[in-house]
Amino acid sequence: MNEISVSIVVVSWNSLPFLRTCLDSILGQVYRPISVVVIDNASEDGTQEWITKNYPGILLKCCDKNLGFAFALNEGIRTTDAPFILSVNPDVILRPDCLGHLVKVMLEAPKVGIIAPKLLRSENNQVLDSTGLFINRSRCPYDRGQGELDHGQYDQSRKIFGACGALALYRREMFEELAVNNEYFDEDFFAYYEDADLAWRAQLCGWQAIYEPLAVGSHVRGWGDSLRKQRKKNPTGPRLALRNRYLMSVKNDRVSSFIIDFPIIFASEVPRLLYAAIYMPPVLLGIFDFFKLFQRMVQKRRYLWGKEMVKKSNFRPWIMEL
């Protein structure tokens, strides 16, 4: 008989086309007990009314405006009290035994604070979406295996840098230790790379992350868009991603490590910025956004690096040669 309760948090923003399959897969989990909360970021597609009508047993909390993925996820965590929290994007579908496998690993390893499942592409379950989050020497987080055909090459459980926030199990004890001003995920990030930032802080504070391939889900990601379609997309996402990568390094990176890798970082950033300048100039506003938040990140860095464990930590083993 299962005894450890799991709180499942779904953050929704105009996600109605995906919600039925997502919520049904959550409610179809073999593992019990669970509680489910949906935090809706002021959707305009009828999400709130639809959930109230079709899923009366699910707790729904509605934001007056879109306050960002990080804020909404934090609100879901604060609303619940279970020792384990599963974050689920609305465009994710879980296999019935997914949660059970994740919880089993968490129970066996008290210093594990993050567990990543095997994520496949929803449009083609033979293609991998994520087998754990890693970071390279240019300080760009990436999902291991993304876009590769799944032929068992990532079927071994192992330690990883972190988990893709689309589907991940977290330990509340870790959240409470990492929280700054009652924020678990950094709300200054709004969206993009808040999962990588959390993973980085967790590693610095001595928490471990594990990849568990027996836990499987599928995720919609839209990587099949042509370059033309990519250029027409709203630049807000890439702009936030650019800003947040820089913020993440300011807050978490060891100065000596950054200096060692600076030539690689510089060589990587110049082509990215030139590409943005040519094809999507508004993305470069992310640099100005970065400087607006620079001082806040310095303050958070002082708090983080004031911890003795962080001062003694070694980040370099997690930097991959890519």
Rosetta blueprint (number, residue, H / E / L):
1 M L
2 N L
3 E L
4 I L
5 S L
6 V E
7 S E
8 I E
9 V E
10 V E
11 V E
12 S E
13 W L
14 N L
15 S L
16 L H
17 P H
18 F H
19 L H
20 R H
21 T H
22 C H
23 L H
24 D H
25 S H
26 I H
27 L H
28 G L
29 Q L
30 V L
31 Y L
32 R L
33 P L
34 I E
35 S E
36 V E
37 V E
38 V E
39 I E
40 D E
41 N L
42 A L
43 S L
44 E L
45 D L
46 G L
47 T H
48 Q H
49 E H
50 W H
51 I H
52 T H
53 K H
54 N H
55 Y L
56 P L
57 G L
58 I L
59 L E
60 L E
61 K E
62 C E
63 C L
64 D L
65 K L
66 N L
67 L L
68 G L
69 F H
70 A H
71 F H
72 A H
73 L H
74 N H
75 E H
76 G H
77 I H
78 R H
79 T H
80 T L
81 D L
82 A L
83 P L
84 F E
85 I E
86 L E
87 S E
88 V E
89 N L
90 P L
91 D L
92 V E
93 I E
94 L E
95 R L
96 P L
97 D L
98 C H
99 L H
100 G H
101 H H
102 L H
103 V H
104 K H
105 V H
106 M H
107 L H
108 E H
109 A L
110 P L
111 K L
112 V E
113 G E
114 I E
115 I E
116 A E
117 P E
118 K E
119 L E
120 L E
121 R E
122 S L
123 E L
124 N E
125 N E
126 Q E
127 V E
128 L E
129 D E
130 S E
131 T L
132 G L
133 L E
134 F E
135 I E
136 N E
137 R L
138 S L
139 R L
140 C L
141 P E
142 Y E
143 D E
144 R L
145 G L
146 Q L
147 G L
148 E L
149 L E
150 D L
151 H L
152 G L
153 Q L
154 Y L
155 D L
156 Q L
157 S L
158 R E
159 K E
160 I E
161 F L
162 G E
163 A L
164 C L
165 G L
166 A L
167 L E
168 A E
169 L E
170 Y E
171 R E
172 R H
173 E H
174 M H
175 F H
176 E H
177 E H
178 L H
179 A L
180 V E
181 N L
182 N L
183 E E
184 Y L
185 F L
186 D L
187 E H
188 D H
189 F H
190 F L
191 A L
192 Y L
193 Y L
194 E H
195 D H
196 A H
197 D H
198 L H
199 A H
200 W H
201 R H
202 A H
203 Q H
204 L H
205 C L
206 G L
207 W L
208 Q E
209 A E
210 I E
211 Y E
212 E E
213 P E
214 L E
215 A E
216 V E
217 G E
218 S E
219 H E
220 V L
221 R L
222 G L
223 W L
224 G L
225 D L
226 S L
227 L H
228 R H
229 K H
230 Q H
231 R H
232 K H
233 K L
234 N L
235 P L
236 T H
237 G H
238 P H
239 R H
240 L H
241 A H
242 L H
243 R H
244 N H
245 R H
246 Y H
247 L H
248 M H
249 S H
250 V H
251 K H
252 N H
253 D L
254 R L
255 V H
256 S H
257 S H
258 F H
259 I H
260 I H
261 D H
262 F H
263 P H
264 I H
265 I H
266 F H
267 A H
268 S H
269 E H
270 V H
271 P H
272 R H
273 L H
274 L H
275 Y H
276 A H
277 A H
278 I H
279 Y H
280 M L
281 P H
282 P H
283 V H
284 L H
285 L H
286 G H
287 I H
288 F H
289 D H
290 F H
291 F H
292 K H
293 L H
294 F H
295 Q H
296 R H
297 M H
298 V H
299 Q H
300 K H
301 R H
302 R H
303 Y H
304 L H
305 W H
306 G L
307 K L
308 E H
309 M H
310 V H
311 K H
312 K L
313 S L
314 N L
315 F L
316 R H
317 P H
318 W H
319 I E
320 M E
321 E L
322 L L
